[in-house]
Structure formats: C-alpha cells, structure tokens
Amino acid sequence: MTVLVTGGCGYIGAHVVHALHEAGENVVVVDDLSYGKPTRIEGARLYGMDISNPGAAERLAEIMKAEGVDSVIHFAARKQVGESVEKPLWYYQQNINGMLNVLTAMRDADVKKLVFSSSAATYGEPPVEVVPEDVVPMLPINPYGQTKLFGEWMARACEEPYGIRFCGLRYFNVAGCGPVELEDPAILNLIPMLMNRLKQGKAPAIFGDDYPTPDGTCIRDYIHVSDLADAHVAALKYLDKDERKYDVFNVGTGKGTSVRQIVDELKKVTGLPFQEVVQPRRPGDPAQLIGCPDRINNEMGWHAQYDVEDIVESAWKAWQANPEHHIDVETWKQVDA
C-alpha cells in the first residue's frame, strides 16, 4: 500500500507519516511547505505544491498514478478559527478547493480510500456537554468549521458514483509531541502559543475568562498528537472493511480541560513562576467542546493512551530540544513577566 499524505510536513501530518512508516507503509507527501519542513518526513517522497490552485487536480492524479497510490490522508488546509472569521472567502477558496482537487484526482487516478482530517469545529456549540457524532443540527459557528463540514459532505457524495471509501476524523484540540524533531512548527495552537510568550519573556495570554464554564475559560478535549496519528492508521484499516457502519468518528478522550488548567499544568511542568494575563475573547471560539469517543473505541478498537500531563510534558520537552525555541529557565526567572 502507498499512502499519499497531503500536508504531511506539518505538525499532525508529520506525526502521521511517522506512524505510517512505523506500520511499514510506503508514504508520499504533497505539501506547499507553508508551515512544514522536508526534514520532518525522512523516508517519504515529497512533492511541493499548493493543492488549492487551479490545475492541482491533474497534477495530483499524475502523482497518484506514478507512485501507485491506493489511499489518501488529507490534511492540507487552513486551520485558524479567528483568521477564518476575518478572511472567510480565502478559507473557502483554500479548504474547499483543496478538497475538490483531492477528490477529483482520486476519481481520475482510481484511488478508493480517503481519510479526511475534519474537525470538532463542525459541531459549533452543540446542546450537550459531551458531543456524539450524530448530534443534530450541525451548525459550525465559523468559516473554518463550515469548510470542514462541507468537506465531509463532498467526500460522502463521492462514495456512490466513484466508489471512494471515506472516513472523516473529527478531532478537538491536538497537542503534545512524539519524537522531539516533530515539534509543532507553527505558533498556532494553545500550548506553543503559551510557550512562545515565555520565550519572549512575556506572560502567557488567556483569550477570554468570561465564558459560561467553571473557571470562565474555554474547555476542550485535548488529544495527544501521537494518539491522533495512531487513529489515522486505524482509520485506513477500517476502510478495508466491506461492512462499515459509520463514516465519521470523534477522536478524543471524552474529558474536558480548561485553558486555565492547561496554563496551570504548564507552570508545574516548566517550573517557571509566570502569571498569565487575560485578553479579549477570540472571535468564533465556542465555550466548550468535548467529544464522545465511544464510536471509534468500539468500531476501530482505538483508545487514547496519553493524558494532559503527558501532552504538556512532551510539548515542553520538544520545545526545549529546539535551539531556536529553547528557554533558559534560570534567566527567565529573572525577567519580570
């Protein structure tokens, strides 16, 4: 089997490429390198391209045929909630065109298996504390979530006419690190953003402490990136089954952790005596999102292995291993943050 991974040089993509290699699979990566680096995917052939561009479908189909691809894991997309609110048309162009080109190429190259990187943002603000996959209605509250939900619809529509088997993984807040060289390269997710503020000698920021939650900060289901990578490998195997009950799955722990709890865990792990600051809410952030993992637990036998302490510890270890990010703890303690 040869798996094509779009966005494979990015944070999650590189961990999935690593997991695929560990499982003995051949891997081909397509990435525009806007966030990732080629050194993150040693052992995989890399094709540099932006899959949202006109003509990308034809080039993708050529790659799939030349490399003998029989499966695709599709990550390549824009993913910042606030940015999607500010630039909705660009997000629709990037994410929906990218999905369209992937599906068109799969049709033309006769590739039949697709694992799609979806998102818990598809749920919006559901009326339940722990969200099952079949909650209705699906009402994403930002353009990013809308593009992910539409991507699921697009893939599902291609199953009957083109025989494309589709599995969408809806995950929540991805964090932590496996091998330290696969550290999150972009300062876009919560924990790297907190540590980047520490690197600058500044107090980490919490965006909003007036949400309707116990401590006023947003609550999320944090999933370790290595657990998530294993879920993608499990999803590929699931697509080999002739009888499949479902085509979308939550990937999570079923447990919620607040932003302030993450900040407190970071204090414990780093030993830094910082005091966080509160800034205004970011647009498009729901107060709480926790996923029910029962479906993926039962259907794929996948279970999260890591907790929040593991997540923060692994993220800090990877951050400190990077010379560009390393924080001298003793020097930082002398800074008035």
C-alpha positions in Angstrom: 0.0 0.0 0.0 1.2 3.5 -0.8 -0.4 6.3 1.1 -0.4 9.9 -0.1 -0.5 12.4 2.7 -1.4 16.0 1.8 0.1 18.5 4.3 2.4 15.7 5.5 5.2 18.1 6.5 3.0 19.9 9.0 2.6 19.2 12.7 -0.1 16.5 12.6 0.8 15.3 9.1 4.4 14.6 10.1 3.3 12.5 13.1 1.0 10.5 10.8 3.8 10.0 8.3 6.0 8.7 11.2 3.2 6.3 12.3 2.7 5.1 8.8 6.4 4.3 8.5 6.3 2.5 11.8 3.4 0.4 10.4 5.5 -0.5 7.4 3.6 1.6 4.8 5.1 3.4 1.8 4.4 7.2 2.0 4.2 10.0 -0.5 3.8 13.6 0.7 2.3 16.6 -1.0 2.9 19.9 0.8 3.3 23.6 0.0 5.8 23.9 2.9 4.0 27.0 4.3 4.4 25.5 7.8 6.3 22.3 7.5 9.9 21.3 6.6 11.1 18.5 4.3 13.4 17.2 7.1 10.3 16.1 9.1 9.4 13.3 6.7 12.6 11.4 6.0 11.8 8.3 4.1 8.9 9.7 2.2 9.0 11.2 -1.3 7.9 14.9 -1.3 6.1 16.8 -4.0 5.9 20.5 -3.4 2.6 22.1 -4.5 -0.4 24.0 -3.3 -3.4 21.7 -3.8 -5.9 24.6 -3.8 -4.5 26.0 -7.0 -6.2 25.6 -10.4 -4.8 22.6 -12.2 -3.8 20.9 -9.0 -6.2 18.0 -9.5 -4.5 17.0 -12.7 -1.0 17.1 -11.1 -2.3 15.2 -8.1 -3.7 12.5 -10.3 -0.4 12.2 -12.1 1.4 11.7 -8.8 -1.1 9.1 -7.6 -0.7 7.1 -10.8 3.1 7.4 -10.9 3.5 6.4 -7.2 0.9 3.6 -7.2 -1.1 5.4 -4.5 -4.2 3.5 -3.2 -5.0 5.6 -0.2 -5.1 9.3 0.7 -4.9 11.1 4.1 -5.9 14.7 3.5 -4.6 17.3 6.0 -3.6 20.3 3.8 -5.9 23.1 4.8 -6.0 26.4 6.6 -7.0 26.0 10.3 -7.1 29.2 12.3 -10.6 29.9 13.6 -10.1 33.6 14.1 -8.4 34.1 10.8 -11.3 32.3 9.1 -13.7 34.8 10.6 -11.5 37.7 9.2 -10.9 36.0 5.8 -13.9 33.8 5.1 -13.6 33.8 1.3 -9.9 32.9 1.4 -10.8 30.0 3.7 -13.5 28.7 1.4 -11.1 29.0 -1.5 -8.2 27.2 0.2 -10.1 24.4 2.0 -13.0 23.7 -0.3 -10.9 23.9 -3.5 -8.2 21.7 -1.9 -10.8 19.0 -1.1 -12.3 19.3 -4.6 -8.9 18.8 -6.2 -8.1 15.8 -4.0 -11.4 14.1 -4.8 -11.1 14.9 -8.5 -7.6 13.4 -8.6 -8.8 10.3 -6.7 -11.6 9.8 -9.2 -9.2 10.2 -12.2 -6.5 8.0 -10.7 -8.9 5.4 -9.4 -7.9 5.7 -5.8 -10.5 4.4 -3.5 -9.7 5.2 0.2 -9.7 8.6 1.8 -9.2 9.6 5.4 -10.2 13.2 5.9 -8.8 15.5 8.6 -12.1 17.0 9.8 -12.7 18.9 13.0 -14.8 19.3 16.1 -15.4 22.8 14.7 -18.1 21.2 12.6 -20.3 20.9 15.7 -20.5 24.7 16.5 -22.0 25.0 20.0 -23.9 21.7 20.5 -26.6 21.5 23.2 -24.8 18.7 25.1 -21.7 18.6 27.3 -20.1 15.6 25.6 -20.8 15.5 21.9 -21.6 12.3 19.9 -21.1 12.2 16.1 -24.8 12.2 15.3 -25.7 15.3 17.2 -28.1 17.5 15.2 -28.2 20.0 13.8 -24.5 20.5 12.8 -24.1 24.3 13.0 -20.4 25.4 12.8 -20.1 29.0 14.0 -17.0 30.0 12.0 -15.9 29.6 8.3 -13.2 27.1 9.3 -15.7 24.7 10.7 -18.0 25.3 7.7 -15.3 24.3 5.3 -14.6 21.1 7.3 -18.3 20.1 7.3 -18.6 20.8 3.6 -15.5 18.7 3.0 -17.3 15.8 4.7 -20.3 16.3 2.5 -18.2 16.4 -0.6 -16.4 13.2 0.3 -19.6 11.4 1.2 -21.2 12.4 -2.1 -18.3 10.8 -4.0 -18.8 7.3 -2.4 -21.6 6.0 -4.6 -20.7 7.4 -8.0 -16.9 6.9 -7.8 -16.5 4.1 -5.2 -14.4 6.3 -2.9 -14.5 5.0 0.7 -14.4 7.9 3.1 -13.6 8.2 6.8 -13.7 11.6 8.5 -11.9 12.1 11.8 -13.3 14.9 13.9 -10.7 15.9 16.5 -10.7 18.5 19.1 -7.5 20.2 20.4 -4.4 18.5 19.3 -1.3 19.0 21.4 1.9 17.4 22.6 4.7 15.8 20.6 6.1 12.4 19.7 9.7 12.4 18.5 11.1 15.8 19.6 12.1 16.6 16.0 8.3 16.6 15.1 7.6 19.6 17.3 4.7 21.8 16.2 6.4 24.2 13.7 3.7 26.8 13.8 2.7 29.0 16.7 -1.0 28.5 16.1 -2.1 26.1 18.8 -2.6 26.9 22.5 0.5 25.2 24.1 3.0 26.5 21.5 1.4 30.0 21.9 1.9 29.9 25.6 5.5 28.7 25.4 6.3 31.3 22.7 5.2 34.1 25.1 7.5 32.6 27.7 10.3 32.6 25.2 9.7 36.3 24.7 9.8 36.9 28.4 6.1 37.7 28.5 3.2 36.4 30.4 1.2 33.7 28.6 -2.2 35.0 27.5 -5.7 33.5 28.0 -8.2 34.7 25.5 -11.4 35.3 27.5 -12.2 34.3 31.1 -15.9 35.1 31.0 -17.2 32.0 29.2 -20.0 30.0 30.9 -17.6 27.4 32.3 -16.5 26.7 35.8 -13.3 28.9 35.6 -14.5 31.1 32.8 -12.1 29.9 30.2 -12.8 27.7 27.2 -13.0 23.9 27.8 -11.6 21.5 25.2 -10.9 17.8 24.7 -7.1 17.7 24.4 -5.7 14.8 22.4 -2.1 13.9 22.1 -0.8 14.1 18.6 0.7 10.6 18.8 -2.7 9.2 19.7 -4.2 11.1 16.8 -1.6 9.7 14.4 -2.5 6.1 15.5 -6.1 6.9 14.9 -5.4 7.7 11.3 -3.6 4.4 10.8 -6.6 2.7 12.4 -8.9 4.6 10.0 -7.1 3.3 7.0 -7.5 -0.3 8.2 -11.2 0.4 8.9 -11.7 1.4 5.3 -10.6 -2.1 4.2 -13.7 -3.5 5.8 -16.6 -4.3 3.4 -19.2 -3.5 6.1 -18.7 -0.2 7.8 -21.4 1.3 10.0 -20.1 4.8 10.1 -18.0 7.3 8.0 -17.2 9.9 10.7 -15.6 9.5 14.1 -14.7 11.7 17.0 -11.0 11.3 18.1 -10.8 12.4 21.7 -10.7 11.4 25.3 -14.2 12.3 26.4 -12.7 14.6 29.1 -12.6 18.3 29.1 -9.7 20.5 30.2 -9.9 24.3 30.5 -7.4 26.8 29.2 -6.6 27.8 32.7 -5.9 24.2 33.7 -3.5 23.9 30.8 -1.8 27.0 31.9 -1.5 25.6 35.5 -0.1 22.4 34.1 2.5 24.3 32.1 3.5 26.1 35.3 4.1 22.8 37.0 6.0 21.2 34.1 8.3 24.2 33.4 8.8 25.4 36.9 8.5 29.0 35.7 6.8 31.4 38.1 4.8 33.2 35.5 1.5 34.9 35.9 -0.8 34.7 33.0 -2.7 37.7 31.6 -6.3 37.7 30.3 -7.1 39.2 26.9 -10.4 39.6 25.0 -12.1 36.6 23.5 -11.1 35.5 20.0 -14.0 35.5 17.5 -15.5 32.2 16.7 -14.5 30.3 19.8 -17.2 28.1 21.4 -17.2 27.9 25.2 -16.9 24.1 25.4 -16.2 21.2 23.1 -15.7 17.7 24.4 -16.1 14.6 22.2 -17.6 11.3 22.9 -15.1 8.7 21.7 -17.3 5.6 22.1 -17.8 5.1 18.4 -14.1 4.9 17.5 -13.3 2.9 20.6 -15.9 0.3 19.7 -15.5 0.2 15.9 -11.8 0.6 15.5 -10.5 -0.5 18.9 -8.7 2.8 19.2 -8.3 4.4 22.6 -6.3 7.4 23.7 -3.2 6.4 25.6 -2.0 9.8 26.9 -3.4 12.4 29.3 -3.0 16.2 29.7 0.2 15.8 31.8 1.8 13.7 29.1 0.7 16.2 26.5 2.2 19.3 28.3 5.4 17.4 29.3 6.1 16.2 25.7 5.4 19.6 24.2 7.8 21.2 26.7 10.5 18.6 26.0 10.2 19.2 22.3 10.2 22.9 22.7 13.4 22.8 24.8 15.1 20.5 22.3 14.8 23.1 19.6 17.7 25.5 19.8 15.5 28.2 18.2 12.9 27.9 21.0 14.9 26.8 24.0 14.1 28.8 27.1 16.9 29.3 29.8 14.8 28.7 32.8 17.1 30.4 35.3 17.4 33.5 33.0 13.7 33.6 32.5 13.1 33.6 36.3 15.0 36.9 36.4 12.6 38.5 33.9 9.7 40.5 35.2 7.0 39.0 33.1 
